[in-house]
Amino acid sequence: MVLSLRYDSTMAQAKGHLFEVKCPCCDSTLQIDSETQLVVQHREVERKPLIEDLHSAVEQLKGDAARRNDLFEKSFANQKSSDKVREKRFEELLKQAKEDKSENLPRRPFDLD
């Protein structure tokens, strides 16, 4: 990243002084020499590690695998039982349709001739 500074009257008065500027991209601190207009020092912001304890992260992943397996088993059992429920419902409706011999049956197009 190139950081350009404008030369103004305050910089003329502060010749040889260092200015601290905070980078808008990475929040690091830059020390810039007013005379040469070059970065003299660059200090990065201290960041926390993503994984503080590797052992606890591994245990969490193992727990997540067990939880996913339990969810899969429950979903599989629900799918099996829903097939049985649909089959029973279909048989009940088919039985009702056979018993109901009403005159309200839809007409077929060739019956209209």
Residue pairs with C-beta under 8 A, 6 or more apart in sequence:
1 23
1 25
3 21
3 23
3 30
3 32
3 39
5 11
5 19
5 32
5 37
7 37
11 34
14 34
15 34
15 35
16 33
16 34
16 35
17 34
18 31
18 32
18 33
18 34
18 40
19 31
19 32
19 34
20 29
20 30
20 31
20 32
21 29
21 30
21 31
21 32
22 28
22 29
22 30
23 29
23 30
26 44
26 45
27 45
28 42
28 43
28 44
28 45
29 42
29 43
30 39
30 41
30 42
30 43
31 39
31 40
31 41
31 42
31 43
32 38
32 39
32 40
33 40
51 57
